[in-house]
């Protein structure tokens, strides 16, 4: 294990934060406040806008599938750099052509960049920090998702109210600033990579339980991360400014959540933290079924926001705890691919359900149920093996 000064792991983690902010916080989640504006501005019909959301999920699946092979061939830093640049180009391209086919291509590319960085950034950082601070480091890396959500929650309604093109360009400007900081931190180096130890094709025990439980979160979080602002604006007849504010609340939770879950994992262990996150998130997703008061919607926005990247962070840490640094990227890639597959299938299914029944309540019920099942499955995994001791 490398002995690094505290400021070094912070610097590395901040670069990972920037990568996730670009690839997921902006590339993926900025579309949630954009969706009603795209419909109201005539850029797409409601069904067309839903197809653009699905395009991003398909791209995410492609990126998740390609991430590990590309990293083996080119090195993780080079792939992360390329993904950040591709996302920047996609945002600029979306600003200048409202044709549905054109937007579909670039939203798919944006999704692919998210799949690449969410798999590669965290293992790259965690392989270089001390085990004692891994919870905090992984929390900081994934808090970038929330920062991107916060920015989009305020910037998209502010810039897009009059000119939707300006909203795309504001997102591109934020991505460009983050790239300036992160770029030198992901410089390729000549150090040998950690070799993954041989293992079974299908994980067993605790890793198998995590592999089955984690993708169910892809169903659980879809109602909030695709339809939340649409639900508030067109389902509850709230102004767009209020919908954007609630999305910013979601983003504030997403920025804080990974830091909190990371600190909790350093104290209680990753296994218990993963189970607790899934159970609490199920309650938060179901909360709009119990009440649509401002307080309930605020709590639901904040909790789901906090536990979306918060759960991703501790799931990645749990995988590292089970298999060790050498096999972390490979197993995390497998988890993320299954997550992306479930997300793409679930996204299309929920879009179809909403298009047919126009029921947000059904979507919330499905999401909460999936998370409860995930918590039960995650509890079946035993205590971590000796992988951490091999570190």
C-alpha positions as CSV (number, residue, x, y, z in Angstrom):
1,X,0.0,0.0,0.0
2,X,1.3,3.4,-0.9
3,X,2.0,5.8,1.9
4,X,0.6,9.2,0.8
5,X,0.3,12.5,2.5
6,X,-3.3,13.5,3.5
7,X,-3.4,16.3,1.0
8,X,-2.5,13.8,-1.8
9,X,-5.5,11.6,-1.2
10,X,-7.8,14.6,-1.0
11,X,-6.4,15.8,-4.3
12,X,-6.9,12.5,-5.9
13,X,-10.4,12.1,-4.5
14,X,-11.3,15.6,-5.7
15,X,-10.3,14.6,-9.2
16,X,-12.6,11.6,-8.9
17,X,-15.3,13.9,-7.6
18,X,-14.9,16.1,-10.8
19,X,-15.1,13.0,-13.0
20,X,-18.3,11.8,-11.4
21,X,-19.8,15.3,-11.4
22,X,-19.2,15.5,-15.2
23,X,-20.2,12.0,-16.2
24,X,-23.1,11.4,-13.8
25,X,-24.2,14.6,-12.0
26,X,-24.3,16.6,-15.2
27,X,-24.2,14.0,-18.0
28,X,-27.0,11.9,-16.5
29,X,-29.0,13.8,-13.9
30,X,-29.2,17.2,-15.5
31,X,-31.7,15.7,-17.8
32,X,-34.3,15.5,-15.0
33,X,-34.9,19.3,-14.8
34,X,-34.4,19.5,-18.6
35,X,-37.2,17.1,-19.4
36,X,-40.2,19.3,-18.7
37,X,-38.4,22.2,-20.5
38,X,-37.7,20.1,-23.6
39,X,-41.4,19.2,-23.7
40,X,-42.7,22.7,-23.0
41,X,-40.2,24.2,-25.5
42,X,-41.4,21.9,-28.3
43,X,-38.1,20.1,-28.7
44,X,-39.8,16.8,-28.2
45,X,-43.1,15.3,-27.4
46,X,-43.6,13.6,-23.9
47,X,-42.9,10.2,-25.5
48,X,-39.9,11.5,-27.4
49,X,-38.5,13.1,-24.2
50,X,-38.9,9.8,-22.5
51,X,-37.0,8.1,-25.3
52,X,-34.1,10.6,-24.8
53,X,-34.0,9.5,-21.2
54,X,-33.9,5.9,-22.2
55,X,-31.1,6.7,-24.7
56,X,-29.0,7.9,-21.8
57,X,-29.6,4.7,-20.0
58,X,-28.7,2.6,-23.1
59,X,-25.5,4.6,-23.4
60,X,-24.7,4.0,-19.7
61,X,-25.1,0.3,-20.3
62,X,-22.7,0.5,-23.2
63,X,-20.1,2.4,-21.2
64,X,-20.4,0.0,-18.3
65,X,-19.8,-2.9,-20.6
66,X,-16.8,-1.3,-22.3
67,X,-15.1,0.3,-19.2
68,X,-13.0,-2.6,-17.9
69,X,-11.7,-3.8,-21.3
70,X,-10.8,-0.3,-22.3
71,X,-9.0,0.3,-19.0
72,X,-7.0,-2.9,-19.5
73,X,-6.0,-1.8,-23.0
74,X,-5.5,1.9,-22.6
75,X,-5.2,2.5,-18.8
76,X,-7.9,3.9,-16.6
77,X,-6.6,7.5,-16.6
78,X,-6.7,7.8,-20.4
79,X,-10.2,6.4,-20.6
80,X,-11.4,8.8,-17.9
81,X,-9.9,11.7,-19.7
82,X,-11.6,10.7,-23.0
83,X,-14.9,10.2,-21.3
84,X,-14.8,13.7,-19.7
85,X,-14.1,15.3,-23.1
86,X,-16.8,13.3,-24.9
87,X,-19.4,14.5,-22.3
88,X,-18.4,18.1,-22.9
89,X,-18.8,17.7,-26.7
90,X,-22.2,16.0,-26.2
91,X,-23.5,18.9,-24.2
92,X,-22.4,21.5,-26.8
93,X,-23.9,19.3,-29.6
94,X,-27.3,19.1,-27.8
95,X,-27.4,22.9,-27.6
96,X,-27.4,23.5,-31.4
97,X,-29.8,21.0,-32.9
98,X,-33.2,20.1,-31.4
99,X,-33.9,17.2,-33.9
100,X,-34.8,14.1,-31.9
101,X,-32.5,11.7,-33.7
102,X,-29.5,14.1,-33.1
103,X,-30.3,14.5,-29.4
104,X,-30.7,10.8,-29.1
105,X,-27.2,10.1,-30.4
106,X,-25.6,12.6,-28.0
107,X,-27.7,11.6,-25.0
108,X,-26.6,8.0,-25.6
109,X,-22.9,9.2,-25.7
110,X,-23.4,11.1,-22.5
111,X,-24.7,8.0,-20.9
112,X,-21.7,6.0,-22.1
113,X,-19.3,8.5,-20.5
114,X,-21.2,8.1,-17.2
115,X,-20.8,4.3,-17.4
116,X,-17.1,4.7,-17.9
117,X,-16.3,7.1,-15.1
118,X,-18.5,5.6,-12.5
119,X,-16.6,2.3,-12.9
120,X,-13.1,3.6,-13.4
121,X,-12.7,6.7,-11.2
122,X,-13.3,5.2,-7.8
123,X,-11.1,2.1,-8.2
124,X,-8.3,4.3,-9.6
125,X,-8.5,6.5,-6.5
126,X,-9.1,3.8,-3.9
127,X,-6.1,1.8,-5.1
128,X,-3.9,4.7,-4.1
129,X,-5.2,5.6,-0.7
130,X,-4.7,4.0,2.7
131,X,-7.4,1.5,3.9
132,X,-8.1,3.7,7.0
133,X,-9.5,6.5,4.8
134,X,-11.2,4.6,2.1
135,X,-14.7,5.3,3.4
136,X,-14.1,9.0,3.3
137,X,-12.2,8.9,0.0
138,X,-15.0,6.9,-1.8
139,X,-17.6,9.2,-0.3
140,X,-15.8,12.3,-1.6
141,X,-15.4,10.7,-5.1
142,X,-19.2,10.0,-5.4
143,X,-20.3,13.3,-3.8
144,X,-19.4,14.8,-7.2
145,X,-22.7,13.3,-8.5
146,X,-24.6,15.5,-6.0
147,X,-22.7,18.6,-6.8
148,X,-23.6,18.2,-10.5
149,X,-27.2,17.7,-9.5
150,X,-27.2,20.9,-7.4
151,X,-25.7,22.9,-10.2
152,X,-28.2,21.6,-12.7
153,X,-31.1,22.1,-10.3
154,X,-30.4,25.9,-10.2
155,X,-28.8,26.5,-13.7
156,X,-31.3,24.6,-15.9
157,X,-34.4,26.5,-14.8
158,X,-32.5,29.8,-14.6
159,X,-30.9,29.6,-18.1
160,X,-33.5,27.4,-19.8
161,X,-36.6,29.4,-18.9
162,X,-36.2,31.7,-21.9
163,X,-33.6,29.8,-24.1
164,X,-33.2,26.1,-23.7
165,X,-29.9,26.3,-25.6
166,X,-28.4,28.4,-22.8
167,X,-29.1,25.7,-20.3
168,X,-27.1,23.2,-22.3
169,X,-24.2,25.6,-22.7
170,X,-24.2,26.4,-18.9
171,X,-23.9,22.7,-18.2
172,X,-21.0,22.5,-20.7
173,X,-19.3,25.5,-19.1
174,X,-19.4,23.7,-15.7
175,X,-18.1,20.5,-17.2
176,X,-15.2,22.4,-18.8
177,X,-14.1,24.0,-15.5
178,X,-14.2,20.6,-13.8
179,X,-12.1,19.1,-16.6
180,X,-9.4,21.8,-16.1
181,X,-8.9,20.6,-12.5
182,X,-9.2,16.9,-13.0
183,X,-7.1,16.5,-16.2
184,X,-3.6,16.6,-14.7
185,X,-4.7,14.3,-11.8
186,X,-5.5,11.6,-14.3
187,X,-2.2,11.6,-16.1
188,X,-1.0,8.2,-17.1
189,X,1.8,6.8,-15.1
190,X,4.3,4.0,-15.4
191,X,3.5,2.2,-12.1
192,X,2.4,-1.4,-12.6
193,X,-1.2,-2.0,-12.2
194,X,-2.6,-4.3,-9.6
195,X,-3.2,-7.7,-11.1
196,X,-6.5,-9.3,-10.4
197,X,-6.1,-12.7,-8.7
198,X,-7.8,-15.6,-10.4
199,X,-11.3,-16.3,-9.2
200,X,-14.5,-18.1,-10.2
201,X,-16.4,-16.8,-13.2
202,X,-19.5,-16.3,-11.0
203,X,-18.8,-14.7,-7.5
204,X,-19.8,-16.6,-4.5
205,X,-21.0,-15.9,-0.9
206,X,-20.9,-12.2,0.1
207,X,-19.9,-11.0,-3.4
208,X,-22.8,-13.0,-5.0
209,X,-25.3,-11.5,-2.6
210,X,-24.0,-8.0,-3.3
211,X,-24.0,-8.7,-7.1
212,X,-27.7,-9.7,-6.8
213,X,-28.8,-6.9,-4.5
214,X,-27.1,-3.9,-5.9
215,X,-28.7,-3.9,-9.4
216,X,-32.2,-3.7,-7.7
217,X,-31.3,-0.1,-6.7
218,X,-31.4,0.7,-10.4
219,X,-35.2,0.0,-10.2
220,X,-35.6,1.7,-6.9
221,X,-34.1,5.1,-7.8
222,X,-35.7,5.5,-11.3
223,X,-38.9,7.2,-10.2
224,X,-36.9,10.0,-8.6
225,X,-34.1,10.3,-11.1
226,X,-36.2,10.3,-14.2
227,X,-39.7,11.4,-13.3
228,X,-39.3,13.5,-10.1
229,X,-39.5,17.0,-11.6
230,X,-42.0,15.8,-14.1
231,X,-44.1,14.5,-11.2
232,X,-43.8,17.8,-9.3
233,X,-44.5,20.0,-12.2
234,X,-47.1,18.1,-14.2
235,X,-48.4,15.6,-11.5
236,X,-48.8,18.1,-8.6
237,X,-49.1,21.2,-10.8
238,X,-46.1,23.0,-9.2
239,X,-44.2,25.8,-11.0
240,X,-41.1,24.8,-12.8
241,X,-39.1,27.0,-10.4
242,X,-40.3,24.9,-7.5
243,X,-39.6,21.6,-9.3
244,X,-36.0,22.9,-9.9
245,X,-35.7,23.8,-6.3
246,X,-36.7,20.3,-5.2
247,X,-34.2,18.9,-7.6
248,X,-31.6,21.1,-6.0
249,X,-32.6,19.6,-2.7
250,X,-32.1,16.2,-4.2
251,X,-28.7,17.4,-5.3
252,X,-27.8,18.8,-1.9
253,X,-28.6,15.4,-0.4
254,X,-26.5,13.7,-3.2
255,X,-23.5,15.9,-2.4
256,X,-23.7,15.2,1.3
257,X,-24.9,11.6,1.2
258,X,-21.7,9.8,0.1
259,X,-19.6,11.7,2.7
260,X,-22.0,10.6,5.5
261,X,-22.3,7.0,4.3
262,X,-18.5,6.8,3.8
263,X,-17.9,8.0,7.4
264,X,-20.5,5.6,8.7
265,X,-18.9,2.7,6.8
266,X,-15.5,3.6,8.4
267,X,-17.2,3.0,11.8
268,X,-19.8,0.3,11.2
269,X,-18.4,-1.5,8.2
270,X,-19.5,-1.5,4.6
271,X,-21.9,-4.5,4.9
272,X,-24.2,-2.9,7.6
273,X,-24.1,0.4,5.9
274,X,-25.2,-1.0,2.5
275,X,-28.2,-2.8,4.1
276,X,-29.2,0.3,6.1
277,X,-28.9,2.5,3.0
278,X,-31.2,0.2,1.0
279,X,-33.9,0.0,3.7
280,X,-33.9,3.8,4.3
281,X,-34.0,4.5,0.6
282,X,-37.1,2.3,0.2
283,X,-38.9,4.4,2.8
284,X,-37.8,7.6,1.1
285,X,-39.0,6.4,-2.3
286,X,-42.4,5.4,-0.9
287,X,-42.9,8.6,1.1
288,X,-44.9,10.4,-1.7
289,X,-47.4,7.6,-1.5
290,X,-48.0,8.6,2.1
291,X,-48.0,12.3,1.8
292,X,-47.6,15.1,-0.8
293,X,-47.0,17.8,1.8
294,X,-44.1,20.1,1.3
295,X,-42.3,18.6,4.2
296,X,-42.7,15.0,2.9
297,X,-41.6,15.9,-0.6
298,X,-38.6,17.7,0.9
299,X,-37.6,14.7,3.0
300,X,-38.1,12.4,0.0
301,X,-36.0,14.6,-2.3
302,X,-33.2,14.9,0.2
303,X,-33.1,11.3,1.4
304,X,-33.3,9.7,-2.1
305,X,-30.7,12.2,-3.2
306,X,-28.4,11.4,-0.3
307,X,-28.8,7.6,-0.7
308,X,-28.4,7.5,-4.5
309,X,-24.6,8.2,-4.7
310,X,-24.3,7.3,-1.0
311,X,-25.3,3.7,-1.8
312,X,-23.1,3.6,-4.9
313,X,-20.1,4.7,-2.7
314,X,-20.6,2.1,0.0
315,X,-21.4,-0.7,-2.5
316,X,-18.1,0.0,-4.3
317,X,-16.4,0.0,-0.9
318,X,-18.1,-3.3,0.1
319,X,-16.9,-4.9,-3.1
320,X,-13.3,-3.8,-2.4
321,X,-13.7,-5.1,1.2
322,X,-14.7,-8.5,-0.1
323,X,-12.4,-9.1,-3.1
324,X,-9.4,-6.7,-2.4
325,X,-7.9,-4.0,-4.6
326,X,-6.6,-6.3,-7.3
327,X,-10.0,-7.6,-8.2
328,X,-12.0,-4.5,-7.3
329,X,-12.2,-3.0,-10.8
330,X,-13.3,-6.2,-12.4
331,X,-16.0,-7.0,-9.9
332,X,-17.2,-3.3,-9.7
333,X,-17.4,-3.3,-13.5
334,X,-19.6,-6.5,-13.3
335,X,-21.8,-4.9,-10.6
336,X,-22.2,-1.6,-12.6
337,X,-22.9,-3.5,-15.8
338,X,-25.8,-5.4,-14.2
339,X,-26.9,-2.2,-12.6
340,X,-26.9,-0.4,-16.0
341,X,-28.7,-3.4,-17.6
342,X,-31.4,-3.3,-14.9
343,X,-31.6,0.5,-15.3
344,X,-32.1,0.4,-19.0
345,X,-34.7,-2.3,-18.9
346,X,-36.4,-0.6,-16.0
347,X,-36.3,2.8,-17.6
348,X,-38.0,1.5,-20.7
349,X,-40.6,-0.4,-18.6
350,X,-41.4,2.6,-16.4
351,X,-41.6,4.9,-19.4
352,X,-44.1,2.4,-21.0
353,X,-46.1,2.1,-17.7
354,X,-46.3,5.9,-17.3
355,X,-47.2,6.3,-20.9
356,X,-50.0,3.8,-20.6
357,X,-51.4,4.5,-17.1
358,X,-50.1,8.0,-16.3
359,X,-49.6,6.8,-12.7
360,X,-46.7,8.1,-10.7
361,X,-47.9,6.2,-7.6
362,X,-47.3,2.9,-9.3
363,X,-43.7,3.9,-10.2
364,X,-43.0,4.8,-6.5
365,X,-44.5,1.5,-5.3
366,X,-42.3,-0.5,-7.7
367,X,-39.2,1.4,-6.7
368,X,-39.7,1.0,-3.0
369,X,-40.5,-2.7,-3.3
370,X,-37.3,-3.3,-5.3
371,X,-35.2,-1.6,-2.6
372,X,-36.8,-3.7,0.2
373,X,-35.9,-6.9,-1.7
374,X,-32.4,-5.6,-2.2
375,X,-31.9,-5.0,1.5
376,X,-33.0,-8.5,2.3
377,X,-30.6,-10.0,-0.3
378,X,-27.7,-7.9,0.9
379,X,-28.2,-9.1,4.4
380,X,-27.5,-12.7,3.3
381,X,-23.9,-11.8,2.6
382,X,-21.5,-12.9,5.3
383,X,-18.7,-10.9,6.9
384,X,-15.8,-9.7,4.6
385,X,-13.2,-12.3,3.7
386,X,-9.5,-11.8,4.1
387,X,-9.2,-9.7,1.0
388,X,-8.6,-6.6,3.0
389,X,-5.8,-8.3,4.9
390,X,-4.0,-9.0,1.6
391,X,-4.0,-5.2,0.9
